[in-house]
Amino acid sequence: MKIKASKWATFGLLVALGCSSKDLDKVNPNLVTNETFFKDGPELVTAVNSTYALLQSFSLVAREYWFLHDLRSDDMASGGGQLETPRNQLLTGVHDPANFVMNVVWGGLYRTIHRANTVIQNAPRAQADDALRRRVVAEAKFVRAFAYFELVSMWGGVPLYREVVNTTGETQPRATADAVYQLVIDDLTAIQNDLPASYTGSDVGRATRGAAQALLGKVYLQRGNHAQAKVEFDKVINSNTYRLVNNYLDNFLEETENNPESVFEVGFSKIGDFNWSTDGDGLGNETTARSQEYAAVGWRNLIPSNSLLEEFEKTSQGDAKTDPRYFDSFYFVGDMYNNGTRRLDSASIQGNISVIHGQRRLASWRKYSAMYKTADTYYTSGINFRLIRYADVLLMSAEAEALLGNLQVAVQRMNQVRARASVAMPPYPTAKFPVGSRAEVLRALFHERRVELSGEQTRNRDILRWRAQRLFTAEPLSYFQANRHELLPLPQEELDNNDKIDQSNQNPGY
């Protein structure tokens, strides 16, 4: 959905006009407030659009969201000296509560929650069709659940707001992680019947029933509740709503957005310049900086790590086939770009060189790079961001099945992903990845998730989950310190501005 964010952004705010004369102490009758808005169905839709607008914003999926996730995984390495200090701090594990990237994402998530709460709280007043009202509230609860899952999975227990906050006196103390997760689970369970399986026309891209089920399954999986995760993933798989697209790269191009593999994606449109507002302020369709930040001929701030590049199966390393996802995920010197009119050369690429099985090569990200159709080095793109793909659902399902002891089903799910037409990798078991035991199936799963979902903001949470369940045999993050790096620190801005939270509430190690 290429949602154009509405121009209102004042829900829940109180406007006080101080003046010495009572005759001048008046409120603008044209001012949009909660009391004057929410009159009908169209205004309900406008209101819920504002929650999607924040997902589109600079503080979240247009820029800082994927930086925060990617920098905390072993999929990434520094592209060179051009990587800014706050980002390098996260990449190397020396971040503190003042880290800019972390603070911006935290703020964006809470602004998203505020807008969602405003919709949920005021929707009953609207003179609107009941089915539309239920759908809009369900969409708002989906976005709120998404935001709280991001917060609790990265920071642990956080302040929990179920209603609109109008004054600073309504700030909340830190809730337990269990309480936050319970709200997320309750929201995603309650809304499934009020969301459609799919949309048509301009509504394509809104939260669907399958998106709620997939996100709920992901939440249960992160919590270690594999039986309930299986229930939700089975709903998505058995709905026959989604399928793997034949061409792996179609998941990262502008021309193939909202395809049958997309369960939930955030819409962007290449209209105008990049919007640096942290609020998704309604100036029009948003672009994303992902291509510019990561592309081989862009800023190249982050590049694939050596360990990720070595993870892919290759005939040069004795595997039966070189995984096509290797070349679909990364650009190398000699590759063609700009609609096949240019060949990538080393002079066009700034920054660090990778070492892959002992060989030095310039490797850069191809996923979400607009280089396939442009040679512009400062190009913000309109490529939609796929936050949940059906391939991810299949592999999360495989994990739940394996940990429930259903090894055959787990292997079948992984092989379904490997059998994609443009990938066609030999099915498990392979010489390198036997699957005769639970430990072997999990090892194959760790591999498959990494090569299928590299650079898609899944690896950091995978690491946290597998570490917590003691499934890892070796620590993948070289800097990791126990009782510190499991969680991010509560942001300094929250410590400064929330009178119910202080340093005694800070996460361990900070």
Buried (B, 14 or more C-beta within 10 A) or exposed (E): BBBBBBBBBBBBEEEEEEEEEEEEEEEEEEEBBBEEBBEBBEBBBBBBBBBBBBBBBBBBBBBBBBBBBBBBBBBBBBBBEEBEEBBBBBBEBEBEBBBBBBBBBBBBBBBBBBBBBBBBBBBEBBEBEEEBBBBBBBBBBBBBBBBBBBBBBBBBBBBBBEEBBEEEEEBBEBBEBEEBBEBBBEBBBBBBEBBBEBBEEEEBBBBBBBBBBBBBBBBBBBBEBBEBBBBBBBBBBEBEBBEBBEBBBBBBBBEBBBBEBBBBBBBBBBEEEBBEBBBBBBBBBBBBBBBBBBBBBBBBBBBBBBBBBBBBBBEEEEBEEBBBBBBBBBBBBEBEBBEEEBEBEEEBBBBBEBEBEEEEBBBBBBBBBBBBBBBBBEBBBBBBBBBBBBBBBBBBBBBBBBBBEBBEBBBBBBBBBBEBEBBEBBBBBBEBBEBEEBEBBBBBBBBBBBBBBBBBBBBBBBBBBBBEEEBBEEEBBEEBEEEBBBBBBBBBBBBEEBEEBEEEBBBEEB
